[in-house]
Amino acid sequence: MIEVLRDGSVTRVVLSRADTRNALDLETVRRMRRLLDETTRDPECRVVVLESSVPRVFSVGMDLDGLRGTIDRGAGPADLLDIAGEYVGLLDALLRCKCLTIAAVDGVAVGGGVDLSAACDITLATSQAAFSIALLRRNVFPVTTYGVLAPRIGHHAFMQWLANGQYYSAERAQRISLVSEVVASDALEHRALELAARFSAFAPGQVSLGMSMIRRVLADPVRERAAELSAWLALNLEMFGGARGSPS
């Protein structure tokens, strides 16, 4: 479930799937993608805040348990390519959103949860936040995470994190530039909305021009190589489901 709260120029997208710890199944991914596309077309929106209403959870990322069931029911390569394309499309929608994007993280962010936060312009995190990209434990290589995270923290920092398999605290994530600011848990919502209000108060024409320029100038592997990244992710999902193969 996703809640959308609109207050003037600020749109809050709230993940609320407590039963799955905000796992990103295909329905959730498609709905988030539509919301971001709608927001981008809304001339009144200046800021999007991505957050969670589930205590101590931001998102555990792609719904791998649900995906396993889909594969067991006979999903083939074309189906997995469609799923991968939707997921990459969600990240692309975040990366090309003409609004300022803020992730407010007050709990666990794993795999795709890290993808979402890394794709935002600003990531606020509390001391309860914990970040992990250790998907290899579940036989998935975090290819999309590399696409959105490596440009932000660097190749060496990404590979070291991937190799050690540790959860990173908000403070450690801030040191590698994944997190923009560490705030108290009871101040997270206030700080996110405070930043949103300040940004919304700037001249709309100048903000629109500046954000459009930023989106065009930023060289991002997800945006530039979406089709290729989708194909790699789909093959990764096939291998997760028990198929074997390697990209040519």
C-alpha positions, -999 to 999 in steps of 0.1 A, spaced: 0 0 0 11 35 -8 -3 67 7 0 100 -11 -2 132 9 -3 164 -10 2 198 7 6 226 -17 39 222 -36 50 192 -15 40 156 -23 47 129 3 48 93 -10 45 70 21 52 33 18 28 14 41 32 -24 34 39 -35 70 32 -72 63 61 -73 37 83 -46 53 77 -24 23 89 -50 -2 87 -37 -37 64 -60 -56 53 -53 -92 21 -36 -82 39 -13 -58 66 -5 -83 41 4 -110 20 25 -87 51 44 -75 62 49 -111 28 63 -121 28 87 -91 62 100 -99 53 105 -136 21 123 -125 41 145 -101 66 154 -128 38 166 -150 23 187 -121 36 223 -125 26 230 -88 48 203 -73 83 213 -62 93 186 -37 86 149 -34 93 133 0 97 95 0 91 79 34 77 49 53 49 46 79 62 11 90 82 14 123 119 8 119 116 -1 82 122 20 51 121 -8 25 136 -42 22 137 -38 -16 125 -60 -44 100 -86 -32 122 -117 -38 98 -140 -20 70 -129 -43 93 -131 -73 102 -167 -64 65 -176 -64 61 -159 -98 90 -179 -112 76 -211 -97 43 -205 -114 60 -204 -148 72 -169 -154 97 -169 -183 124 -146 -196 99 -122 -212 80 -119 -179 112 -113 -160 123 -87 -185 90 -69 -180 94 -70 -142 130 -57 -145 120 -30 -169 93 -17 -145 118 -16 -116 144 2 -136 117 25 -149 108 34 -113 144 44 -106 145 63 -139 113 82 -128 130 92 -96 162 103 -114 144 125 -139 117 139 -116 117 177 -120 110 181 -84 135 180 -56 134 145 -41 140 137 -4 143 102 11 134 101 48 149 69 63 140 58 98 148 21 97 161 -7 75 169 -1 39 180 -32 20 188 -36 -17 160 -17 -35 155 4 -4 191 16 -8 183 21 -45 154 44 -37 173 65 -12 204 68 -35 182 79 -64 169 108 -44 186 143 -43 188 143 -5 187 114 20 179 121 56 184 93 81 181 87 118 201 66 142 176 38 136 184 36 99 205 7 87 216 2 51 225 -31 33 234 -41 -2 243 -77 7 219 -93 -18 245 -119 -28 234 -137 3 202 -144 -16 219 -151 -49 211 -117 -64 239 -93 -76 228 -57 -69 232 -45 -104 206 -16 -101 221 -6 -68 255 -2 -85 238 19 -112 224 44 -87 248 41 -58 283 39 -74 280 74 -90 272 87 -55 298 70 -33 323 58 -59 333 23 -73 358 14 -46 335 23 -17 307 3 -33 328 -28 -39 342 -27 -4 307 -25 10 295 -53 -13 324 -75 -3 321 -70 35 284 -76 35 278 -54 66 249 -32 75 260 5 75 247 28 102 234 63 92 267 78 104 288 54 83 265 59 53 269 97 57 307 93 56 305 76 22 280 102 9 249 80 8 232 100 36 231 137 34 222 144 70 217 124 102 188 136 124 170 125 155 141 100 149 115 124 164 128 152 142 129 134 108 95 144 95 99 180 107 134 182 90 121 168 57 92 191 56 114 221 67 137 215 38 107 210 15 92 243 26 124 262 21 129 248 -14 93 254 -23 96 291 -13 122 298 -40 111 313 -73 93 286 -92 105 295 -126 142 295 -115 137 262 -96 121 246 -127 149 258 -149 176 247 -125 161 212 -119 157 206 -156 193 216 -161 205 193 -133 186 163 -147 201 168 -181 236 174 -169 238 145 -145 254 115 -162 236 85 -147 240 49 -158 203 41 -150 190 68 -172 216 64 -200 215 26 -201 181 16 -189 174 -10 -215 208 -27 -209 204 -25 -172 169 -40 -174 183 -70 -194 211 -76 -169 186 -74 -140 162 -98 -158 191 -123 -164 200 -119 -127 164 -128 -117 164 -158 -140 196 -170 -122 179 -163 -89 150 -185 -100 173 -214 -108 181 -207 -144 217 -206 -156 234 -183 -181 257 -154 -186 254 -122 -206 271 -121 -240 
